[in-house]
Amino acid sequence: MSQKGLREIYDLYRRILHKNADMFQVATHPTSFAMHGHGHHQVMHSMSPIPGIQLPRTLARPPFAEVSRDAIMAVAPELANVPPEYIRRGLRPKAFQMLAGISALPPSHLPNTMQKSQVPQVISIPIRSSSSTYPTHVLAVSSSKSSPNEHVFMFPVHNVIIAANCSTLPRLPVSSSTPTGMLQLPVLPLVLPSPAAFKVLHTYLYTHSLDAVLKSLFPLPSGFVQGLSHHTVKSTLASANTLHQLSNYLCSSAGGSLQVLTTHAAHVKELWQDMVALGLHDPELWDTIDLAWELILGALNIAASSH
């Protein structure tokens, strides 16, 4: 992101701080870490009552850890004294410009996948202008089970997005553009439980679209998913009737197949594993994962009772 863009975030933070001087606090952990749900959702470590299928009752959230101030200083020194939450808020309006910068990269110079043994340390990409919306790095994401001959997934990213959201990733190396119109993107190898699930998280870090997350996991009524808000997620978690209706829909869409539903459950689990591995502590995303898990367990129980 350009210095101008980062300065706008800093100025926004200063205005908010000045306006709410008596109210300003930096939370030590997200308040939504408390469990939500209906009835038996409070049973923390029991297993689902489905013969032959062992699933945890809840997907545990790790202890909250804020992103490293050193990591933010490395990519945006002027934001060193701005609380990370304000940085994340300031980035949201700029996300689509950054996504446009990613889309502007020629696919011929940055493939979606590469053989793991051939991933370079830096990828050089010709550019027509020095736009500040271009990504700064590439994440070469592989599975912990992959071999040197397997392919890894290549994800262009902006350093400030990663530094402000992922608490477990190391400080990103410096990136630069040469005077000859070449964008030099350092490549950071990243091992995750599920590279495929990271595709969902990569998009979410920019768009913060909760409906896109749910749509990537399993089918739900379009009237419910479209434009899904955090408020709707939380109110749904608190409504046993709505949860049951949505679980019924999910079960029906799977034709009552336990195999299809367990595949959906695996997708939710993989997304959760990647969130833990990256140190993502976005309350909206965590509540949405809680909702997805609640619905899939409900659908599995409905399907199991009919067999």
PEBELQUI-V349079 format. One record per residue. N is the residue number from 1. RES is the residue in one letter. PSI is psi in radians with two decimals (NA if undefined). OMEGA is omega in whole degrees, 0 to 359 (NA if undefined). NEAR is the number of other ideal C-beta (glycine too) atoms within 8 Angstrom. Layout:
n/res/psi/omega/near
N/RES/PSI/OMEGA/NEAR
N/RES/PSI/OMEGA/NEAR
This chain:
n/res/psi/omega/near
1/M/2.58/182/11
2/S/2.81/176/6
3/Q/-0.60/179/6
4/K/-0.77/180/7
5/G/-0.75/179/10
6/L/-0.65/178/13
7/R/-0.65/178/9
8/E/-0.70/178/9
9/I/-0.77/180/14
10/Y/-0.78/181/11
11/D/-0.68/178/8
12/L/-0.76/179/11
13/Y/-0.75/181/13
14/R/-0.68/180/8
15/R/-0.75/179/8
16/I/-0.75/181/10
17/L/-0.73/181/9
18/H/-0.70/183/7
19/K/-0.58/185/6
20/N/0.79/186/8
21/A/-0.64/183/7
22/D/-0.26/186/4
23/M/-0.23/190/5
24/F/2.21/174/8
25/Q/2.62/172/4
26/V/2.00/182/6
27/A/2.45/178/7
28/T/-0.33/175/4
29/H/2.67/180/8
30/P/2.31/182/9
31/T/-0.37/183/7
32/S/0.19/176/9
33/F/-0.32/175/9
34/A/2.56/182/5
35/M/2.48/175/8
36/H/2.85/174/10
37/G/-2.99/183/10
38/H/2.49/173/9
39/G/-1.95/189/6
40/H/0.11/179/7
41/H/-0.41/182/12
42/Q/-0.16/177/7
43/V/1.92/194/7
44/M/-0.68/190/8
45/H/0.27/177/6
46/S/2.90/181/7
47/M/2.72/180/7
48/S/2.43/184/12
49/P/0.95/181/5
50/I/2.05/182/10
51/P/2.28/176/4
52/G/-0.10/180/3
53/I/2.08/182/10
54/Q/1.86/180/4
55/L/2.45/176/10
56/P/2.56/180/8
57/R/-0.61/178/12
58/T/2.75/173/10
59/L/1.88/188/10
60/A/2.50/174/6
61/R/2.31/178/6
62/P/2.83/177/7
63/P/2.48/181/4
64/F/2.35/174/9
65/A/2.06/181/8
66/E/2.73/180/7
67/V/2.74/184/12
68/S/2.26/175/9
69/R/-0.58/177/8
70/D/-0.67/179/7
71/A/-0.67/178/13
72/I/-0.74/179/16
73/M/-0.59/181/10
74/A/-0.53/182/8
75/V/-0.38/181/10
76/A/1.37/184/12
77/P/-0.56/182/5
78/E/-0.23/179/8
79/L/0.21/186/13
80/A/-0.61/183/9
81/N/0.16/179/3
82/V/2.23/178/10
83/P/2.41/183/7
84/P/-0.59/180/11
85/E/-0.66/179/8
86/Y/-0.58/176/12
87/I/-0.78/180/16
88/R/-0.71/178/10
89/R/-0.71/181/8
90/G/-0.43/180/12
91/L/-0.47/187/13
92/R/-0.82/181/8
93/P/-0.30/182/5
94/K/-0.01/188/10
95/A/-0.74/184/11
96/F/-0.52/173/8
97/Q/-0.71/179/8
98/M/-0.67/177/14
99/L/-0.62/177/10
100/A/-0.63/177/9
101/G/-0.65/176/14
102/I/-0.76/182/10
103/S/-0.43/182/6
104/A/-0.22/180/8
105/L/2.34/180/13
106/P/2.17/182/7
107/P/-0.47/182/7
108/S/-0.40/181/3
109/H/-0.19/179/9
110/L/1.49/180/11
111/P/2.79/179/6
112/N/-0.56/179/5
113/T/2.73/176/7
114/M/2.69/174/10
115/Q/2.33/188/9
116/K/-0.70/182/14
117/S/-0.20/183/6
118/Q/0.10/180/6
119/V/2.14/181/11
120/P/2.96/176/6
121/Q/-0.52/180/4
122/V/2.42/175/8
123/I/2.20/179/10
124/S/2.23/183/9
125/I/2.20/178/11
126/P/2.39/180/9
127/I/2.68/183/11
128/R/-0.43/181/4
129/S/3.00/180/4
130/S/0.81/183/5
131/S/2.42/181/8
132/S/-0.12/183/9
133/T/-0.09/179/9
134/Y/2.59/176/12
135/P/2.85/183/12
136/T/-0.35/184/10
137/H/2.97/173/16
138/V/2.27/173/14
139/L/2.16/176/13
140/A/1.68/190/14
141/V/2.17/178/12
142/S/2.88/178/14
143/S/2.63/178/10
144/S/-0.28/181/7
145/K/0.00/185/3
146/S/2.74/178/8
147/S/2.92/181/5
148/P/-0.44/182/5
149/N/-0.11/180/6
150/E/2.91/182/10
151/H/2.62/175/7
152/V/2.76/180/15
153/F/2.35/184/13
154/M/2.13/182/15
155/F/1.95/173/10
156/P/2.41/181/10
157/V/2.85/173/13
158/H/2.30/187/11
159/N/-0.66/183/11
160/V/-0.53/176/14
161/I/-0.82/180/12
162/I/-0.80/183/14
163/A/-0.57/184/16
164/A/-0.20/186/11
165/N/-0.51/188/11
166/C/1.83/188/10
167/S/-0.29/184/11
168/T/-0.15/182/7
169/L/2.56/179/11
170/P/2.92/177/4
171/R/2.34/183/8
172/L/2.50/177/16
173/P/2.77/183/7
174/V/2.44/176/5
175/S/2.81/182/10
176/S/2.81/173/5
177/S/2.40/180/9
178/T/2.76/179/7
179/P/-0.30/183/3
180/T/0.15/178/4
181/G/0.49/177/8
182/M/2.25/176/10
183/L/2.15/181/10
184/Q/1.90/184/11
185/L/1.90/175/15
186/P/2.50/181/12
187/V/2.20/180/14
188/L/1.92/176/11
189/P/2.37/183/8
190/L/2.12/179/9
191/V/2.16/181/7
192/L/2.74/178/15
193/P/-0.65/182/9
194/S/1.74/175/11
195/P/-0.61/180/11
196/A/-0.70/179/7
197/A/-0.52/180/14
198/F/-0.46/177/14
199/K/-0.68/178/10
200/V/-0.77/182/11
201/L/-0.64/178/13
202/H/-0.81/178/11
203/T/-0.73/183/10
204/Y/-0.65/181/12
205/L/-0.44/178/10
206/Y/-0.86/188/11
207/T/-0.47/185/9
208/H/0.66/180/10
209/S/1.89/180/8
210/L/-0.60/180/13
211/D/-0.61/178/10
212/A/-0.61/178/11
213/V/-0.88/181/15
214/L/-0.71/180/14
215/K/-0.52/181/9
216/S/-0.26/186/8
217/L/-0.80/180/10
218/F/2.86/182/12
219/P/2.43/174/6
220/L/2.83/180/12
221/P/2.31/183/7
222/S/-0.57/179/6
223/G/-0.48/178/5
224/F/-0.75/188/9
225/V/-0.67/187/10
226/Q/2.13/179/7
227/G/0.51/184/4
228/L/2.26/180/11
229/S/2.85/177/7
230/H/-0.63/178/10
231/H/-0.75/180/6
232/T/-0.67/177/9
233/V/-0.85/183/14
234/K/-0.69/180/11
235/S/-0.55/177/9
236/T/-0.71/177/11
237/L/-0.48/182/15
238/A/-0.03/183/8
239/S/1.85/180/9
240/A/-0.63/182/7
241/N/-0.81/180/6
242/T/-0.71/178/9
243/L/-0.74/181/14
244/H/-0.72/179/9
245/Q/-0.79/181/8
246/L/-0.65/177/14
247/S/-0.67/176/16
248/N/-0.77/179/10
249/Y/-0.78/181/11
250/L/-0.73/178/17
251/C/-0.76/180/14
252/S/-0.71/181/8
253/S/-0.43/178/8
254/A/0.06/182/13
255/G/0.42/181/6
256/G/0.23/183/10
257/S/2.09/176/8
258/L/-0.58/180/12
259/Q/-0.78/178/6
260/V/-0.75/182/9
261/L/-0.64/177/15
262/T/-0.50/173/10
263/T/-0.74/175/8
264/H/-0.75/180/14
265/A/-0.67/179/13
266/A/-0.65/178/8
267/H/-0.73/178/12
268/V/-0.76/181/14
269/K/-0.71/181/9
270/E/-0.68/177/12
271/L/-0.76/177/16
272/W/-0.76/180/11
273/Q/-0.73/179/12
274/D/-0.68/178/14
275/M/-0.76/178/12
276/V/-0.78/183/9
277/A/-0.60/182/9
278/L/-0.25/184/13
279/G/0.65/177/12
280/L/2.14/181/11
281/H/0.83/178/12
282/D/1.95/184/8
283/P/-0.67/180/11
284/E/-0.76/181/10
285/L/-0.73/180/12
286/W/-0.72/179/14
287/D/-0.61/178/14
288/T/-0.65/175/14
289/I/-0.69/175/14
290/D/-0.76/180/14
291/L/-0.79/180/12
292/A/-0.75/181/13
293/W/-0.69/178/13
294/E/-0.75/182/13
295/L/-0.71/182/14
296/I/-0.65/176/15
297/L/-0.69/178/13
298/G/-0.75/180/14
299/A/-0.68/178/15
300/L/-0.70/180/17
301/N/-0.68/177/12
302/I/-0.78/180/12
303/A/-0.72/182/14
304/A/-0.61/182/12
305/S/-0.32/181/6
306/S/-0.05/181/6
307/H/NA/NA/6
